[in-house]
Amino acid sequence: MANFLGDRAIRGLAELSNTITHWSRFPRGGHFASLQAPDLLISDIRRFFRTVRPR
């Protein structure tokens, strides 16, 4: 889960019906993070996949 500035995601509610394995909060960006803060989004995606890919 990536929570960018302005998003209304609430972790407690998300965890009620989902298994959250990766949660990140960012100081900028927004609903369209791929356009507003692509550097943050890409680094977070890479960080997540480093934890799940086989070595």
CHARMM-style PDB file with segment names, atoms N, HN, CA, C and O in Angstrom:
ATOM      1  N   MET     1       0.846  -1.168   0.000  1.00  0.00      PROA
ATOM      2  CA  MET     1       0.000   0.000   0.000  1.00  0.00      PROA
ATOM      3  C   MET     1       0.889   1.228   0.000  1.00  0.00      PROA
ATOM      4  O   MET     1       1.771   1.372   0.847  1.00  0.00      PROA
ATOM      5  N   ALA     2       0.655   2.092  -0.938  1.00  0.00      PROA
ATOM      6  HN  ALA     2      -0.062   1.975  -1.626  1.00  0.00      PROA
ATOM      7  CA  ALA     2       1.383   3.356  -0.991  1.00  0.00      PROA
ATOM      8  C   ALA     2       0.384   4.474  -0.700  1.00  0.00      PROA
ATOM      9  O   ALA     2      -0.617   4.618  -1.402  1.00  0.00      PROA
ATOM     10  N   ASN     3       0.655   5.244   0.315  1.00  0.00      PROA
ATOM     11  HN  ASN     3       1.468   5.127   0.885  1.00  0.00      PROA
ATOM     12  CA  ASN     3      -0.234   6.324   0.719  1.00  0.00      PROA
ATOM     13  C   ASN     3       0.447   7.655   0.426  1.00  0.00      PROA
ATOM     14  O   ASN     3       1.373   8.061   1.129  1.00  0.00      PROA
ATOM     15  N   PHE     4      -0.024   8.326  -0.618  1.00  0.00      PROA
ATOM     16  HN  PHE     4      -0.776   7.996  -1.188  1.00  0.00      PROA
ATOM     17  CA  PHE     4       0.562   9.602  -1.021  1.00  0.00      PROA
ATOM     18  C   PHE     4      -0.222  10.749  -0.414  1.00  0.00      PROA
ATOM     19  O   PHE     4      -1.392  10.604  -0.059  1.00  0.00      PROA
ATOM     20  N   LEU     5       0.436  11.883  -0.303  1.00  0.00      PROA
ATOM     21  HN  LEU     5       1.386  12.001  -0.592  1.00  0.00      PROA
ATOM     22  CA  LEU     5      -0.172  13.074   0.265  1.00  0.00      PROA
ATOM     23  C   LEU     5      -1.527  13.333  -0.397  1.00  0.00      PROA
ATOM     24  O   LEU     5      -1.630  13.353  -1.623  1.00  0.00      PROA
ATOM     25  N   GLY     6      -2.532  13.524   0.398  1.00  0.00      PROA
ATOM     26  HN  GLY     6      -2.448  13.507   1.394  1.00  0.00      PROA
ATOM     27  CA  GLY     6      -3.860  13.794  -0.123  1.00  0.00      PROA
ATOM     28  C   GLY     6      -4.741  12.560  -0.242  1.00  0.00      PROA
ATOM     29  O   GLY     6      -5.961  12.687  -0.349  1.00  0.00      PROA
ATOM     30  N   ASP     7      -4.146  11.362  -0.225  1.00  0.00      PROA
ATOM     31  HN  ASP     7      -3.155  11.260  -0.137  1.00  0.00      PROA
ATOM     32  CA  ASP     7      -4.949  10.141  -0.256  1.00  0.00      PROA
ATOM     33  C   ASP     7      -5.634   9.958   1.089  1.00  0.00      PROA
ATOM     34  O   ASP     7      -5.080  10.329   2.124  1.00  0.00      PROA
ATOM     35  N   ARG     8      -6.797   9.406   1.083  1.00  0.00      PROA
ATOM     36  HN  ARG     8      -7.247   9.104   0.242  1.00  0.00      PROA
ATOM     37  CA  ARG     8      -7.571   9.219   2.305  1.00  0.00      PROA
ATOM     38  C   ARG     8      -7.515   7.789   2.843  1.00  0.00      PROA
ATOM     39  O   ARG     8      -8.390   7.378   3.604  1.00  0.00      PROA
ATOM     40  N   ALA     9      -6.497   7.036   2.452  1.00  0.00      PROA
ATOM     41  HN  ALA     9      -5.786   7.370   1.833  1.00  0.00      PROA
ATOM     42  CA  ALA     9      -6.387   5.654   2.917  1.00  0.00      PROA
ATOM     43  C   ALA     9      -6.170   5.621   4.427  1.00  0.00      PROA
ATOM     44  O   ALA     9      -5.371   6.384   4.969  1.00  0.00      PROA
ATOM     45  N   ILE    10      -6.877   4.748   5.078  1.00  0.00      PROA
ATOM     46  HN  ILE    10      -7.526   4.129   4.637  1.00  0.00      PROA
ATOM     47  CA  ILE    10      -6.751   4.593   6.521  1.00  0.00      PROA
ATOM     48  C   ILE    10      -6.301   3.166   6.786  1.00  0.00      PROA
ATOM     49  O   ILE    10      -7.023   2.214   6.489  1.00  0.00      PROA
ATOM     50  N   ARG    11      -5.133   3.025   7.332  1.00  0.00      PROA
ATOM     51  HN  ARG    11      -4.547   3.798   7.572  1.00  0.00      PROA
ATOM     52  CA  ARG    11      -4.525   1.706   7.516  1.00  0.00      PROA
ATOM     53  C   ARG    11      -5.414   0.740   8.299  1.00  0.00      PROA
ATOM     54  O   ARG    11      -5.575  -0.417   7.909  1.00  0.00      PROA
ATOM     55  N   GLY    12      -5.977   1.207   9.381  1.00  0.00      PROA
ATOM     56  HN  GLY    12      -5.846   2.147   9.698  1.00  0.00      PROA
ATOM     57  CA  GLY    12      -6.823   0.328  10.201  1.00  0.00      PROA
ATOM     58  C   GLY    12      -7.973  -0.276   9.415  1.00  0.00      PROA
ATOM     59  O   GLY    12      -8.271  -1.461   9.569  1.00  0.00      PROA
ATOM     60  N   LEU    13      -8.612   0.509   8.589  1.00  0.00      PROA
ATOM     61  HN  LEU    13      -8.370   1.471   8.464  1.00  0.00      PROA
ATOM     62  CA  LEU    13      -9.713  -0.002   7.765  1.00  0.00      PROA
ATOM     63  C   LEU    13      -9.208  -0.929   6.671  1.00  0.00      PROA
ATOM     64  O   LEU    13      -9.850  -1.933   6.361  1.00  0.00      PROA
ATOM     65  N   ALA    14      -8.073  -0.604   6.091  1.00  0.00      PROA
ATOM     66  HN  ALA    14      -7.552   0.211   6.343  1.00  0.00      PROA
ATOM     67  CA  ALA    14      -7.506  -1.450   5.043  1.00  0.00      PROA
ATOM     68  C   ALA    14      -7.141  -2.823   5.593  1.00  0.00      PROA
ATOM     69  O   ALA    14      -7.293  -3.833   4.906  1.00  0.00      PROA
ATOM     70  N   GLU    15      -6.662  -2.859   6.826  1.00  0.00      PROA
ATOM     71  HN  GLU    15      -6.538  -2.039   7.385  1.00  0.00      PROA
ATOM     72  CA  GLU    15      -6.243  -4.126   7.418  1.00  0.00      PROA
ATOM     73  C   GLU    15      -7.417  -5.000   7.853  1.00  0.00      PROA
ATOM     74  O   GLU    15      -7.233  -6.190   8.107  1.00  0.00      PROA
ATOM     75  N   LEU    16      -8.603  -4.439   7.941  1.00  0.00      PROA
ATOM     76  HN  LEU    16      -8.752  -3.472   7.734  1.00  0.00      PROA
ATOM     77  CA  LEU    16      -9.761  -5.242   8.317  1.00  0.00      PROA
ATOM     78  C   LEU    16     -10.078  -6.328   7.296  1.00  0.00      PROA
ATOM     79  O   LEU    16     -10.472  -7.435   7.663  1.00  0.00      PROA
ATOM     80  N   SER    17      -9.909  -6.015   6.028  1.00  0.00      PROA
ATOM     81  HN  SER    17      -9.589  -5.115   5.730  1.00  0.00      PROA
ATOM     82  CA  SER    17     -10.287  -6.981   4.991  1.00  0.00      PROA
ATOM     83  C   SER    17      -9.136  -7.353   4.066  1.00  0.00      PROA
ATOM     84  O   SER    17      -9.358  -8.032   3.063  1.00  0.00      PROA
ATOM     85  N   ASN    18      -7.921  -6.931   4.371  1.00  0.00      PROA
ATOM     86  HN  ASN    18      -7.741  -6.379   5.185  1.00  0.00      PROA
ATOM     87  CA  ASN    18      -6.760  -7.231   3.537  1.00  0.00      PROA
ATOM     88  C   ASN    18      -5.561  -7.567   4.409  1.00  0.00      PROA
ATOM     89  O   ASN    18      -5.494  -7.171   5.572  1.00  0.00      PROA
ATOM     90  N   THR    19      -4.624  -8.295   3.840  1.00  0.00      PROA
ATOM     91  HN  THR    19      -4.678  -8.617   2.894  1.00  0.00      PROA
ATOM     92  CA  THR    19      -3.356  -8.548   4.508  1.00  0.00      PROA
ATOM     93  C   THR    19      -2.347  -7.565   3.942  1.00  0.00      PROA
ATOM     94  O   THR    19      -1.889  -7.727   2.811  1.00  0.00      PROA
ATOM     95  N   ILE    20      -2.002  -6.562   4.706  1.00  0.00      PROA
ATOM     96  HN  ILE    20      -2.374  -6.431   5.625  1.00  0.00      PROA
ATOM     97  CA  ILE    20      -1.068  -5.538   4.258  1.00  0.00      PROA
ATOM     98  C   ILE    20       0.346  -6.013   4.593  1.00  0.00      PROA
ATOM     99  O   ILE    20       0.672  -6.217   5.762  1.00  0.00      PROA
ATOM    100  N   THR    21       1.181  -6.189   3.576  1.00  0.00      PROA
ATOM    101  HN  THR    21       0.916  -6.023   2.625  1.00  0.00      PROA
ATOM    102  CA  THR    21       2.556  -6.635   3.806  1.00  0.00      PROA
ATOM    103  C   THR    21       3.568  -5.529   3.603  1.00  0.00      PROA
ATOM    104  O   THR    21       4.726  -5.665   3.998  1.00  0.00      PROA
ATOM    105  N   HSD    22       3.145  -4.434   2.990  1.00  0.00      PROA
ATOM    106  HN  HSD    22       2.204  -4.323   2.670  1.00  0.00      PROA
ATOM    107  CA  HSD    22       4.059  -3.315   2.715  1.00  0.00      PROA
ATOM    108  C   HSD    22       3.238  -2.038   2.741  1.00  0.00      PROA
ATOM    109  O   HSD    22       2.282  -1.902   1.977  1.00  0.00      PROA
ATOM    110  N   TRP    23       3.597  -1.101   3.607  1.00  0.00      PROA
ATOM    111  HN  TRP    23       4.374  -1.211   4.227  1.00  0.00      PROA
ATOM    112  CA  TRP    23       2.858   0.159   3.731  1.00  0.00      PROA
ATOM    113  C   TRP    23       3.853   1.305   3.684  1.00  0.00      PROA
ATOM    114  O   TRP    23       4.807   1.338   4.461  1.00  0.00      PROA
ATOM    115  N   SER    24       3.634   2.237   2.782  1.00  0.00      PROA
ATOM    116  HN  SER    24       2.858   2.211   2.151  1.00  0.00      PROA
ATOM    117  CA  SER    24       4.522   3.389   2.660  1.00  0.00      PROA
ATOM    118  C   SER    24       3.706   4.671   2.662  1.00  0.00      PROA
ATOM    119  O   SER    24       2.624   4.730   2.078  1.00  0.00      PROA
ATOM    120  N   ARG    25       4.226   5.689   3.319  1.00  0.00      PROA
ATOM    121  HN  ARG    25       5.105   5.641   3.794  1.00  0.00      PROA
ATOM    122  CA  ARG    25       3.598   7.018   3.323  1.00  0.00      PROA
ATOM    123  C   ARG    25       4.574   7.997   2.685  1.00  0.00      PROA
ATOM    124  O   ARG    25       5.779   7.950   2.934  1.00  0.00      PROA
ATOM    125  N   PHE    26       4.028   8.887   1.854  1.00  0.00      PROA
ATOM    126  HN  PHE    26       3.049   8.926   1.652  1.00  0.00      PROA
ATOM    127  CA  PHE    26       4.872   9.816   1.124  1.00  0.00      PROA
ATOM    128  C   PHE    26       4.414  11.247   1.346  1.00  0.00      PROA
ATOM    129  O   PHE    26       3.216  11.508   1.455  1.00  0.00      PROA
ATOM    130  N   PRO    27       5.372  12.187   1.415  1.00  0.00      PROA
ATOM    131  CA  PRO    27       5.063  13.585   1.709  1.00  0.00      PROA
ATOM    132  C   PRO    27       4.532  14.370   0.511  1.00  0.00      PROA
ATOM    133  O   PRO    27       4.073  15.503   0.658  1.00  0.00      PROA
ATOM    134  N   ARG    28       4.596  13.764  -0.672  1.00  0.00      PROA
ATOM    135  HN  ARG    28       4.969  12.844  -0.792  1.00  0.00      PROA
ATOM    136  CA  ARG    28       4.076  14.443  -1.856  1.00  0.00      PROA
ATOM    137  C   ARG    28       3.490  13.413  -2.808  1.00  0.00      PROA
ATOM    138  O   ARG    28       3.616  12.208  -2.591  1.00  0.00      PROA
ATOM    139  N   GLY    29       2.862  13.888  -3.842  1.00  0.00      PROA
ATOM    140  HN  GLY    29       2.760  14.867  -4.018  1.00  0.00      PROA
ATOM    141  CA  GLY    29       2.195  13.002  -4.782  1.00  0.00      PROA
ATOM    142  C   GLY    29       0.708  13.238  -4.683  1.00  0.00      PROA
ATOM    143  O   GLY    29       0.271  14.370  -4.476  1.00  0.00      PROA
ATOM    144  N   GLY    30      -0.059  12.212  -4.826  1.00  0.00      PROA
ATOM    145  HN  GLY    30       0.296  11.292  -4.994  1.00  0.00      PROA
ATOM    146  CA  GLY    30      -1.504  12.337  -4.751  1.00  0.00      PROA
ATOM    147  C   GLY    30      -2.153  11.134  -5.392  1.00  0.00      PROA
ATOM    148  O   GLY    30      -1.531  10.081  -5.530  1.00  0.00      PROA
ATOM    149  N   HSD    31      -3.398  11.288  -5.783  1.00  0.00      PROA
ATOM    150  HN  HSD    31      -3.904  12.144  -5.671  1.00  0.00      PROA
ATOM    151  CA  HSD    31      -4.148  10.183  -6.362  1.00  0.00      PROA
ATOM    152  C   HSD    31      -3.498   9.676  -7.648  1.00  0.00      PROA
ATOM    153  O   HSD    31      -3.531   8.477  -7.925  1.00  0.00      PROA
ATOM    154  N   PHE    32      -2.917  10.562  -8.423  1.00  0.00      PROA
ATOM    155  HN  PHE    32      -2.890  11.536  -8.198  1.00  0.00      PROA
ATOM    156  CA  PHE    32      -2.246  10.185  -9.663  1.00  0.00      PROA
ATOM    157  C   PHE    32      -0.730  10.190  -9.452  1.00  0.00      PROA
ATOM    158  O   PHE    32      -0.001  10.945 -10.096  1.00  0.00      PROA
ATOM    159  N   ALA    33      -0.279   9.345  -8.551  1.00  0.00      PROA
ATOM    160  HN  ALA    33      -0.871   8.731  -8.028  1.00  0.00      PROA
ATOM    161  CA  ALA    33       1.126   9.334  -8.135  1.00  0.00      PROA
ATOM    162  C   ALA    33       2.079   9.072  -9.288  1.00  0.00      PROA
ATOM    163  O   ALA    33       3.189   9.603  -9.296  1.00  0.00      PROA
ATOM    164  N   SER    34       1.673   8.269 -10.259  1.00  0.00      PROA
ATOM    165  HN  SER    34       0.770   7.838 -10.253  1.00  0.00      PROA
ATOM    166  CA  SER    34       2.579   7.975 -11.371  1.00  0.00      PROA
ATOM    167  C   SER    34       2.875   9.220 -12.198  1.00  0.00      PROA
ATOM    168  O   SER    34       3.900   9.280 -12.876  1.00  0.00      PROA
ATOM    169  N   LEU    35       2.002  10.203 -12.151  1.00  0.00      PROA
ATOM    170  HN  LEU    35       1.169  10.154 -11.600  1.00  0.00      PROA
ATOM    171  CA  LEU    35       2.236  11.470 -12.851  1.00  0.00      PROA
ATOM    172  C   LEU    35       2.818  12.538 -11.928  1.00  0.00      PROA
ATOM    173  O   LEU    35       3.617  13.369 -12.360  1.00  0.00      PROA
ATOM    174  N   GLN    36       2.414  12.513 -10.658  1.00  0.00      PROA
ATOM    175  HN  GLN    36       1.765  11.838 -10.308  1.00  0.00      PROA
ATOM    176  CA  GLN    36       2.785  13.574  -9.728  1.00  0.00      PROA
ATOM    177  C   GLN    36       4.101  13.325  -9.008  1.00  0.00      PROA
ATOM    178  O   GLN    36       4.817  14.274  -8.689  1.00  0.00      PROA
ATOM    179  N   ALA    37       4.433  12.069  -8.747  1.00  0.00      PROA
ATOM    180  HN  ALA    37       3.852  11.298  -9.007  1.00  0.00      PROA
ATOM    181  CA  ALA    37       5.673  11.736  -8.029  1.00  0.00      PROA
ATOM    182  C   ALA    37       6.203  10.382  -8.519  1.00  0.00      PROA
ATOM    183  O   ALA    37       6.308   9.441  -7.732  1.00  0.00      PROA
ATOM    184  N   PRO    38       6.536  10.277  -9.807  1.00  0.00      PROA
ATOM    185  CA  PRO    38       6.968   8.982 -10.344  1.00  0.00      PROA
ATOM    186  C   PRO    38       8.226   8.438  -9.676  1.00  0.00      PROA
ATOM    187  O   PRO    38       8.381   7.223  -9.558  1.00  0.00      PROA
ATOM    188  N   ASP    39       9.119   9.308  -9.241  1.00  0.00      PROA
ATOM    189  HN  ASP    39       8.993  10.296  -9.337  1.00  0.00      PROA
ATOM    190  CA  ASP    39      10.340   8.851  -8.578  1.00  0.00      PROA
ATOM    191  C   ASP    39      10.031   8.117  -7.277  1.00  0.00      PROA
ATOM    192  O   ASP    39      10.638   7.088  -6.981  1.00  0.00      PROA
ATOM    193  N   LEU    40       9.092   8.642  -6.506  1.00  0.00      PROA
ATOM    194  HN  LEU    40       8.599   9.477  -6.746  1.00  0.00      PROA
ATOM    195  CA  LEU    40       8.717   7.991  -5.245  1.00  0.00      PROA
ATOM    196  C   LEU    40       8.005   6.666  -5.499  1.00  0.00      PROA
ATOM    197  O   LEU    40       8.264   5.671  -4.823  1.00  0.00      PROA
ATOM    198  N   LEU    41       7.115   6.667  -6.471  1.00  0.00      PROA
ATOM    199  HN  LEU    41       6.905   7.476  -7.021  1.00  0.00      PROA
ATOM    200  CA  LEU    41       6.354   5.455  -6.771  1.00  0.00      PROA
ATOM    201  C   LEU    41       7.269   4.336  -7.254  1.00  0.00      PROA
ATOM    202  O   LEU    41       7.169   3.206  -6.776  1.00  0.00      PROA
ATOM    203  N   ILE    42       8.149   4.633  -8.185  1.00  0.00      PROA
ATOM    204  HN  ILE    42       8.231   5.551  -8.574  1.00  0.00      PROA
ATOM    205  CA  ILE    42       9.062   3.612  -8.722  1.00  0.00      PROA
ATOM    206  C   ILE    42       9.980   3.064  -7.640  1.00  0.00      PROA
ATOM    207  O   ILE    42      10.200   1.854  -7.572  1.00  0.00      PROA
ATOM    208  N   SER    43      10.516   3.931  -6.797  1.00  0.00      PROA
ATOM    209  HN  SER    43      10.337   4.914  -6.852  1.00  0.00      PROA
ATOM    210  CA  SER    43      11.410   3.437  -5.742  1.00  0.00      PROA
ATOM    211  C   SER    43      10.654   2.563  -4.749  1.00  0.00      PROA
ATOM    212  O   SER    43      11.213   1.596  -4.229  1.00  0.00      PROA
ATOM    213  N   ASP    44       9.395   2.887  -4.478  1.00  0.00      PROA
ATOM    214  HN  ASP    44       8.941   3.672  -4.899  1.00  0.00      PROA
ATOM    215  CA  ASP    44       8.599   2.072  -3.569  1.00  0.00      PROA
ATOM    216  C   ASP    44       8.261   0.717  -4.184  1.00  0.00      PROA
ATOM    217  O   ASP    44       8.308  -0.300  -3.492  1.00  0.00      PROA
ATOM    218  N   ILE    45       7.924   0.687  -5.461  1.00  0.00      PROA
ATOM    219  HN  ILE    45       7.886   1.513  -6.023  1.00  0.00      PROA
ATOM    220  CA  ILE    45       7.636  -0.580  -6.147  1.00  0.00      PROA
ATOM    221  C   ILE    45       8.874  -1.461  -6.142  1.00  0.00      PROA
ATOM    222  O   ILE    45       8.786  -2.660  -5.876  1.00  0.00      PROA
ATOM    223  N   ARG    46      10.016  -0.878  -6.433  1.00  0.00      PROA
ATOM    224  HN  ARG    46      10.087   0.095  -6.649  1.00  0.00      PROA
ATOM    225  CA  ARG    46      11.260  -1.655  -6.412  1.00  0.00      PROA
ATOM    226  C   ARG    46      11.573  -2.186  -5.014  1.00  0.00      PROA
ATOM    227  O   ARG    46      11.980  -3.338  -4.859  1.00  0.00      PROA
ATOM    228  N   ARG    47      11.380  -1.342  -3.996  1.00  0.00      PROA
ATOM    229  HN  ARG    47      11.050  -0.407  -4.122  1.00  0.00      PROA
ATOM    230  CA  ARG    47      11.626  -1.758  -2.606  1.00  0.00      PROA
ATOM    231  C   ARG    47      10.728  -2.941  -2.237  1.00  0.00      PROA
ATOM    232  O   ARG    47      11.180  -3.892  -1.598  1.00  0.00      PROA
ATOM    233  N   PHE    48       9.466  -2.880  -2.637  1.00  0.00      PROA
ATOM    234  HN  PHE    48       9.099  -2.108  -3.156  1.00  0.00      PROA
ATOM    235  CA  PHE    48       8.543  -3.977  -2.337  1.00  0.00      PROA
ATOM    236  C   PHE    48       8.982  -5.269  -3.014  1.00  0.00      PROA
ATOM    237  O   PHE    48       9.054  -6.315  -2.369  1.00  0.00      PROA
ATOM    238  N   PHE    49       9.278  -5.204  -4.314  1.00  0.00      PROA
ATOM    239  HN  PHE    49       9.220  -4.354  -4.838  1.00  0.00      PROA
ATOM    240  CA  PHE    49       9.611  -6.434  -5.032  1.00  0.00      PROA
ATOM    241  C   PHE    49      10.937  -7.044  -4.598  1.00  0.00      PROA
ATOM    242  O   PHE    49      11.150  -8.244  -4.768  1.00  0.00      PROA
ATOM    243  N   ARG    50      11.817  -6.245  -4.047  1.00  0.00      PROA
ATOM    244  HN  ARG    50      11.644  -5.270  -3.908  1.00  0.00      PROA
ATOM    245  CA  ARG    50      13.051  -6.811  -3.477  1.00  0.00      PROA
ATOM    246  C   ARG    50      12.732  -7.767  -2.315  1.00  0.00      PROA
ATOM    247  O   ARG    50      13.486  -8.706  -2.059  1.00  0.00      PROA
ATOM    248  N   THR    51      11.632  -7.530  -1.626  1.00  0.00      PROA
ATOM    249  HN  THR    51      11.019  -6.767  -1.834  1.00  0.00      PROA
ATOM    250  CA  THR    51      11.278  -8.379  -0.471  1.00  0.00      PROA
ATOM    251  C   THR    51      10.586  -9.668  -0.879  1.00  0.00      PROA
ATOM    252  O   THR    51      10.552 -10.613  -0.091  1.00  0.00      PROA
ATOM    253  N   VAL    52      10.036  -9.740  -2.077  1.00  0.00      PROA
ATOM    254  HN  VAL    52      10.064  -8.973  -2.718  1.00  0.00      PROA
ATOM    255  CA  VAL    52       9.260 -10.928  -2.455  1.00  0.00      PROA
ATOM    256  C   VAL    52       9.887 -11.773  -3.553  1.00  0.00      PROA
ATOM    257  O   VAL    52       9.460 -12.909  -3.759  1.00  0.00      PROA
ATOM    258  N   ARG    53      10.875 -11.264  -4.257  1.00  0.00      PROA
ATOM    259  HN  ARG    53      11.222 -10.341  -4.089  1.00  0.00      PROA
ATOM    260  CA  ARG    53      11.463 -12.067  -5.334  1.00  0.00      PROA
ATOM    261  C   ARG    53      12.450 -13.083  -4.767  1.00  0.00      PROA
ATOM    262  O   ARG    53      13.143 -12.816  -3.785  1.00  0.00      PROA
ATOM    263  N   PRO    54      12.501 -14.233  -5.394  1.00  0.00      PROA
ATOM    264  CA  PRO    54      13.432 -15.265  -4.908  1.00  0.00      PROA
ATOM    265  C   PRO    54      14.883 -14.861  -5.162  1.00  0.00      PROA
ATOM    266  O   PRO    54      15.190 -14.150  -6.119  1.00  0.00      PROA
ATOM    267  N   ARG    55      15.734 -15.314  -4.313  1.00  0.00      PROA
ATOM    268  HN  ARG    55      15.485 -15.891  -3.535  1.00  0.00      PROA
ATOM    269  CA  ARG    55      17.173 -14.973  -4.450  1.00  0.00      PROA
ATOM    270  C   ARG    55      17.928 -16.113  -5.069  1.00  0.00      PROA
ATOM    271  OT1 ARG    55      19.140 -16.018  -5.264  1.00  0.00      PROA
TER     272      ARG     55
END
